[in-house]
């Protein structure tokens, strides 16, 4: 039986551990928190899993909240203009529903499931020196957590990493009490763009106590919405979020007038990071190699909603690669090839798109956003790009293809 060590118990690490376990691999999982600490801790993200990523969970029997989580059926776009009026406002329908489950609920449940099925969970902080000591006891070591010194194992890929500084300051809150959305009678992720200020995302989520909503400000650094550094009081964090909504997205603020409250004391999160792609094969001090997983080596800003989706797809690609490799050594060639498959099928375009969304929209993108209000084909195609970003190269990312696409759909309309 082949022995696998996975460091990190997030979306990718746990999904991969449970998948390998189901195929009879001897898997050890290293994490710095037990299930109860995860469940009682601070929110970790504002994830939304689209159909393709959800299918990787379903394949392993891990989509445990399909009946409880709000069914997200669309992606909406609003753009603020003079006097904070919406100059663009539309919603596209998804071909397959999406869902968002609080990662505190999901990861704590999956961690318990892995242990209940006989998996070994070791609670410990892990350094590069620790991995050097442990690696000799395993056929393959995968790093699915980039905390501390572990990130230094993976060299920055300069060619694929155009940013050296954070492009957004992030602030999130999970809340109860948002009024139903007046624009449509189905659940949707809403992206509110405030040029020069940032973006506000609002989406329905399932947390441990039931359905709620998550709000995420993506603030341009140094701008008026970059207002959360140093805030330690969750109530003050929420107050600032609401004031920004009132000023810049009054249509979203209107949904709060009956009163909103945080779901729990750990329902807020703030931070910033520079989007970075790293080389996937990490070099241990003694010369051994470890394989980086998901956002350890492809860290995208959450502006395009690809983080948890990339994590699930990376775990699925790695699982298939490991199963297909049989008894052969998991050498550097295998590790590089496993990552290259993920990069080619999912990571590359998701990264291009995420990085493009951080920049002021070029003229052809503005044309597409305007057209979305007039043409259902455009807004539906944009919504489904969150599930399948590779499609964006055919019509969204390239000005020439964008022009040709708009001409074709205008004729069909």
C-alpha positions as CSV (number, residue, x, y, z in Angstrom):
1,X,0.0,0.0,0.0
2,X,1.4,3.4,-1.0
3,X,1.9,5.9,1.7
4,X,0.9,9.5,1.1
5,X,1.4,12.5,3.3
6,X,-0.7,15.6,2.9
7,X,0.0,18.9,4.8
8,X,-3.1,21.0,5.1
9,X,-6.8,20.3,5.7
10,X,-8.5,22.8,3.4
11,X,-10.6,22.2,0.3
12,X,-7.8,20.6,-1.7
13,X,-6.0,18.8,1.0
14,X,-9.1,17.1,2.5
15,X,-10.7,16.4,-0.9
16,X,-7.5,14.7,-2.1
17,X,-7.0,12.8,1.2
18,X,-10.6,11.5,1.2
19,X,-10.3,10.6,-2.5
20,X,-7.0,8.7,-2.0
21,X,-8.4,7.0,1.1
22,X,-11.4,5.7,-0.8
23,X,-9.0,4.0,-3.2
24,X,-7.1,2.2,-0.5
25,X,-4.1,4.5,-0.1
26,X,-2.5,4.9,3.3
27,X,-2.9,8.6,3.9
28,X,-1.7,10.8,6.8
29,X,-3.0,14.3,7.1
30,X,-1.1,17.0,9.0
31,X,-3.0,20.1,10.2
32,X,-2.6,22.7,12.9
33,X,-6.3,22.6,14.1
34,X,-8.7,19.8,15.0
35,X,-12.3,19.7,13.7
36,X,-13.8,21.5,16.7
37,X,-11.2,24.3,16.5
38,X,-12.1,24.8,12.8
39,X,-15.8,24.7,13.5
40,X,-15.5,27.3,16.2
41,X,-12.9,29.5,14.5
42,X,-13.0,32.5,12.2
43,X,-14.5,32.4,8.7
44,X,-11.8,31.4,6.1
45,X,-13.3,32.6,2.9
46,X,-16.3,33.7,0.9
47,X,-16.2,30.7,-1.5
48,X,-18.7,29.8,-4.2
49,X,-18.5,26.4,-5.8
50,X,-19.8,26.2,-9.3
51,X,-21.1,23.1,-11.0
52,X,-17.8,21.7,-12.4
53,X,-16.1,21.9,-9.0
54,X,-19.2,20.5,-7.2
55,X,-19.1,17.5,-9.6
56,X,-15.6,16.6,-8.3
57,X,-17.1,16.5,-4.8
58,X,-20.1,14.4,-5.9
59,X,-17.8,11.9,-7.5
60,X,-16.4,11.1,-4.1
61,X,-19.7,11.3,-2.2
62,X,-18.6,14.6,-0.5
63,X,-21.3,17.0,-1.6
64,X,-23.1,16.6,1.7
65,X,-25.0,19.9,1.8
66,X,-26.9,19.8,-1.6
67,X,-30.3,19.8,0.1
68,X,-29.5,22.4,2.7
69,X,-27.3,25.0,1.0
70,X,-29.0,27.8,-0.9
71,X,-29.2,26.9,-4.6
72,X,-27.3,29.7,-6.5
73,X,-28.7,29.9,-10.0
74,X,-27.2,33.1,-11.4
75,X,-24.4,35.6,-11.4
76,X,-25.3,39.3,-11.5
77,X,-23.3,42.4,-12.4
78,X,-24.1,46.0,-11.3
79,X,-21.8,48.9,-12.1
80,X,-22.0,52.2,-10.2
81,X,-22.1,55.5,-12.0
82,X,-22.6,59.2,-11.1
83,X,-24.2,59.7,-7.6
84,X,-23.9,55.9,-7.0
85,X,-26.7,55.1,-9.4
86,X,-26.5,51.7,-11.2
87,X,-25.6,52.3,-14.9
88,X,-25.4,48.6,-15.6
89,X,-27.5,46.0,-13.9
90,X,-28.2,42.5,-15.1
91,X,-28.1,38.8,-14.0
92,X,-27.1,35.8,-16.1
93,X,-28.4,32.3,-15.5
94,X,-26.2,29.3,-14.7
95,X,-26.6,26.1,-16.6
96,X,-25.9,24.1,-13.4
97,X,-26.5,25.5,-9.9
98,X,-23.7,26.6,-7.6
99,X,-23.6,26.6,-3.8
100,X,-21.6,28.1,-1.0
101,X,-20.9,26.2,2.3
102,X,-19.1,28.0,5.1
103,X,-15.7,26.3,5.1
104,X,-15.7,26.0,8.9
105,X,-18.7,23.6,8.5
106,X,-17.3,21.8,5.4
107,X,-13.8,21.3,6.6
108,X,-14.6,20.3,10.1
109,X,-17.1,17.7,8.8
110,X,-14.7,16.4,6.2
111,X,-11.9,16.2,8.7
112,X,-14.0,14.1,11.0
113,X,-15.1,11.9,8.1
114,X,-11.5,11.2,7.1
115,X,-10.6,10.2,10.7
116,X,-13.8,8.1,11.1
117,X,-12.8,6.2,8.0
118,X,-9.4,5.3,9.5
119,X,-7.3,8.1,8.2
120,X,-4.4,9.4,10.4
121,X,-4.7,13.0,11.5
122,X,-1.7,14.6,13.2
123,X,-2.1,18.0,14.9
124,X,1.1,19.9,14.5
125,X,2.8,22.9,13.0
126,X,5.0,21.8,10.2
127,X,8.2,23.4,9.0
128,X,10.4,22.7,6.0
129,X,12.8,20.9,8.4
130,X,9.9,18.7,9.6
131,X,9.1,17.7,6.1
132,X,12.7,16.8,5.4
133,X,12.5,14.4,8.3
134,X,9.1,13.0,7.4
135,X,9.5,12.7,3.6
136,X,11.6,9.5,3.8
137,X,8.7,7.6,5.3
138,X,6.3,8.4,2.4
139,X,6.0,7.7,-1.3
140,X,4.7,11.2,-2.0
141,X,4.4,14.4,0.1
142,X,1.8,17.0,-1.0
143,X,1.7,20.5,0.5
144,X,-1.8,21.9,0.6
145,X,-1.1,24.7,3.1
146,X,1.3,27.5,2.4
147,X,1.5,28.9,5.9
148,X,4.8,29.9,7.5
149,X,8.0,28.6,6.0
150,X,6.3,26.1,3.7
151,X,5.6,28.7,1.1
152,X,9.4,29.3,0.8
153,X,9.8,25.8,-0.6
154,X,8.1,26.8,-3.8
155,X,9.9,29.3,-6.1
156,X,7.9,32.2,-7.5
157,X,7.2,31.9,-11.2
158,X,8.0,35.4,-12.3
159,X,6.6,34.9,-15.8
160,X,3.2,34.0,-14.5
161,X,3.1,36.4,-11.6
162,X,2.7,40.0,-12.9
163,X,1.9,41.5,-9.5
164,X,4.3,42.0,-6.6
165,X,1.9,43.8,-4.3
166,X,-1.7,43.2,-3.3
167,X,-4.2,44.6,-5.8
168,X,-7.1,44.6,-3.4
169,X,-7.7,44.9,0.4
170,X,-10.2,42.2,1.4
171,X,-12.9,42.4,4.0
172,X,-15.7,39.9,4.5
173,X,-18.6,39.3,6.9
174,X,-21.3,36.6,7.2
175,X,-24.6,38.0,8.2
176,X,-28.3,37.3,8.9
177,X,-31.1,39.7,8.0
178,X,-30.5,40.8,4.4
179,X,-33.9,41.3,2.8
180,X,-34.8,39.3,-0.3
181,X,-33.4,40.6,-3.5
182,X,-36.0,42.7,-5.4
183,X,-34.5,42.3,-8.9
184,X,-35.1,38.5,-9.3
185,X,-36.8,35.6,-7.5
186,X,-33.8,33.2,-7.6
187,X,-30.6,33.1,-5.6
188,X,-27.5,34.7,-7.3
189,X,-24.0,35.9,-6.6
190,X,-24.0,39.6,-7.2
191,X,-20.9,41.5,-8.2
192,X,-21.2,45.3,-7.6
193,X,-18.4,47.3,-9.4
194,X,-17.6,50.8,-8.1
195,X,-15.0,52.2,-10.5
196,X,-11.9,53.4,-8.8
197,X,-13.1,52.1,-5.4
198,X,-13.4,48.4,-5.7
199,X,-16.0,45.7,-5.8
200,X,-18.7,44.4,-3.4
201,X,-19.8,40.7,-3.7
202,X,-22.9,39.4,-2.0
203,X,-23.9,35.8,-2.0
204,X,-26.0,33.3,-0.1
205,X,-24.2,30.8,2.1
206,X,-24.9,27.9,4.3
207,X,-23.3,28.2,7.7
208,X,-23.6,25.8,10.7
209,X,-26.8,27.4,12.0
210,X,-28.4,27.7,8.6
211,X,-28.6,29.9,5.5
212,X,-27.1,33.4,5.7
213,X,-25.4,35.8,3.3
214,X,-21.7,36.6,2.8
215,X,-20.4,40.1,1.9
216,X,-17.0,40.7,0.5
217,X,-15.4,44.1,-0.2
218,X,-12.5,44.1,-2.7
219,X,-11.1,47.5,-2.0
220,X,-8.6,49.3,-4.2
221,X,-5.6,49.8,-1.8
222,X,-5.4,53.3,-0.4
223,X,-8.9,54.1,-1.5
224,X,-12.0,55.0,0.5
225,X,-13.0,51.3,0.9
226,X,-9.6,50.3,2.2
227,X,-10.8,50.9,5.8
228,X,-10.4,47.6,7.7
229,X,-6.8,47.4,8.7
230,X,-6.5,47.4,12.5
231,X,-10.2,46.7,13.2
232,X,-10.5,44.0,15.8
233,X,-14.1,44.5,16.9
234,X,-16.4,42.4,14.7
235,X,-19.3,44.9,15.3
236,X,-17.1,47.8,14.1
237,X,-16.0,45.7,11.1
238,X,-19.7,45.2,10.2
239,X,-20.5,48.9,10.8
240,X,-17.8,50.0,8.4
241,X,-19.0,47.5,5.8
242,X,-22.5,48.9,6.0
243,X,-21.3,52.5,5.8
244,X,-19.4,51.7,2.6
245,X,-22.5,50.0,1.2
246,X,-24.6,53.0,2.0
247,X,-22.2,55.3,0.2
248,X,-21.1,53.3,-2.8
249,X,-23.8,50.6,-3.4
250,X,-27.1,52.0,-2.0
251,X,-29.1,49.3,-3.8
252,X,-27.3,46.7,-1.6
253,X,-27.6,48.8,1.5
254,X,-31.4,49.0,1.0
255,X,-31.5,45.2,1.8
256,X,-30.1,45.9,5.3
257,X,-32.7,48.4,6.4
258,X,-34.6,45.9,8.6
259,X,-31.3,45.2,10.4
260,X,-28.5,42.8,9.9
261,X,-26.3,41.0,12.4
262,X,-23.2,38.9,12.3
263,X,-23.8,35.1,12.3
264,X,-21.3,34.6,15.1
265,X,-18.3,36.2,16.8
266,X,-15.9,34.7,14.1
267,X,-17.9,35.9,11.1
268,X,-15.5,38.6,9.9
269,X,-12.2,38.5,8.1
270,X,-9.8,41.0,6.6
271,X,-6.5,40.9,4.8
272,X,-4.6,41.3,1.6
273,X,-2.1,39.4,-0.5
274,X,-0.4,39.6,-3.9
275,X,-1.6,37.1,-6.5
276,X,1.3,34.7,-7.1
277,X,2.0,31.6,-9.2
278,X,4.8,29.4,-7.8
279,X,6.7,26.5,-9.3
280,X,4.9,23.3,-8.2
281,X,7.8,21.1,-7.2
282,X,9.2,22.3,-3.8
283,X,12.8,21.6,-2.9
284,X,13.5,20.3,0.6
285,X,16.7,21.4,2.3
286,X,18.2,17.9,1.8
287,X,17.3,17.7,-1.8
288,X,13.9,15.9,-1.6
289,X,10.9,17.1,-3.6
290,X,7.3,17.8,-2.5
291,X,4.3,18.7,-4.7
292,X,2.4,21.9,-4.1
293,X,-1.4,21.8,-4.3
294,X,-3.9,24.4,-5.4
295,X,-3.5,27.9,-3.9
296,X,-0.1,27.0,-2.4
297,X,1.2,27.3,-6.0
298,X,-1.6,29.2,-7.7
299,X,-2.8,32.0,-5.4
300,X,-5.4,34.1,-7.2
301,X,-7.3,37.1,-5.8
302,X,-10.9,36.1,-5.0
303,X,-12.3,38.7,-7.4
304,X,-13.2,36.0,-10.0
305,X,-14.4,33.5,-7.5
306,X,-11.9,30.8,-8.6
307,X,-10.1,29.9,-5.3
308,X,-12.3,27.0,-4.0
309,X,-13.1,25.9,-7.6
310,X,-9.4,25.7,-8.5
311,X,-8.8,23.8,-5.3
312,X,-11.4,21.2,-6.0
313,X,-10.3,20.8,-9.7
314,X,-6.6,20.6,-8.7
315,X,-7.5,17.9,-6.1
316,X,-9.4,15.9,-8.7
317,X,-6.6,16.2,-11.3
318,X,-4.0,15.1,-8.8
319,X,-6.1,12.2,-7.6
320,X,-6.5,11.0,-11.2
321,X,-2.8,11.4,-11.8
322,X,-1.8,9.5,-8.7
323,X,-4.2,6.6,-9.5
324,X,-3.0,6.3,-13.0
325,X,0.7,6.3,-11.9
326,X,0.4,2.9,-10.2
327,X,3.5,1.7,-8.5
328,X,6.0,3.9,-10.3
329,X,8.0,6.4,-8.3
330,X,6.4,9.8,-7.7
331,X,9.5,11.6,-8.9
332,X,9.9,15.3,-10.0
333,X,8.7,14.4,-13.6
334,X,5.5,13.0,-12.2
335,X,5.0,16.0,-9.9
336,X,5.5,18.5,-12.7
337,X,3.2,16.6,-15.0
338,X,0.4,16.5,-12.5
339,X,0.6,20.2,-12.0
340,X,0.9,20.9,-15.7
341,X,-2.4,19.1,-16.3
342,X,-4.2,21.2,-13.7
343,X,-2.6,24.4,-15.1
344,X,-3.6,23.6,-18.6
345,X,-7.2,22.5,-17.9
346,X,-8.1,25.0,-15.2
347,X,-5.4,27.1,-13.5
348,X,-4.0,29.1,-16.5
349,X,-7.2,30.8,-17.7
350,X,-8.5,31.2,-14.2
351,X,-5.3,33.1,-13.4
352,X,-5.5,35.2,-16.5
353,X,-9.1,36.1,-15.8
354,X,-8.6,36.8,-12.1
355,X,-5.6,39.1,-12.9
356,X,-7.6,40.9,-15.7
357,X,-10.5,41.6,-13.3
358,X,-8.1,43.5,-11.0
359,X,-7.3,46.0,-13.8
360,X,-9.6,48.8,-15.1
361,X,-11.8,47.2,-17.8
362,X,-10.6,47.8,-21.3
363,X,-13.1,49.2,-23.9
364,X,-14.1,45.8,-25.3
365,X,-15.0,44.5,-21.8
366,X,-17.1,47.6,-21.1
367,X,-18.9,46.9,-24.4
368,X,-19.6,43.3,-23.2
369,X,-20.9,44.5,-19.9
370,X,-23.2,47.0,-21.6
371,X,-24.4,44.3,-24.0
372,X,-25.2,42.0,-21.1
373,X,-28.0,44.3,-20.2
374,X,-29.5,43.9,-23.7
375,X,-28.6,40.4,-24.8
376,X,-29.4,37.3,-22.7
377,X,-26.8,35.2,-24.5
378,X,-24.0,37.6,-23.3
379,X,-25.1,37.7,-19.7
380,X,-25.7,33.9,-19.5
381,X,-22.3,33.2,-21.1
382,X,-20.6,35.5,-18.6
383,X,-22.3,33.8,-15.7
384,X,-21.2,30.3,-16.9
385,X,-17.6,31.4,-17.3
386,X,-17.3,31.3,-13.5
387,X,-17.8,27.5,-13.9
388,X,-15.7,27.1,-17.1
389,X,-13.2,30.0,-17.3
390,X,-11.5,28.5,-20.4
391,X,-14.4,29.7,-22.5
392,X,-13.4,33.3,-21.8
393,X,-10.5,33.1,-24.3
394,X,-13.1,32.5,-27.0
395,X,-15.0,35.8,-26.5
396,X,-14.0,37.9,-23.5
397,X,-10.3,38.2,-23.0
398,X,-9.3,39.1,-26.6
399,X,-10.6,42.3,-28.2
400,X,-10.9,40.9,-31.7
401,X,-12.8,37.8,-30.6
402,X,-15.0,39.9,-28.4
403,X,-16.0,42.1,-31.3
404,X,-16.7,39.1,-33.5
405,X,-18.8,37.5,-30.8
406,X,-20.9,40.6,-30.2
407,X,-21.5,41.0,-33.9
408,X,-22.7,37.3,-34.1
409,X,-25.1,37.5,-31.1
410,X,-26.5,40.9,-32.2
411,X,-27.4,39.3,-35.6
412,X,-29.0,36.3,-33.8
413,X,-31.0,38.6,-31.5
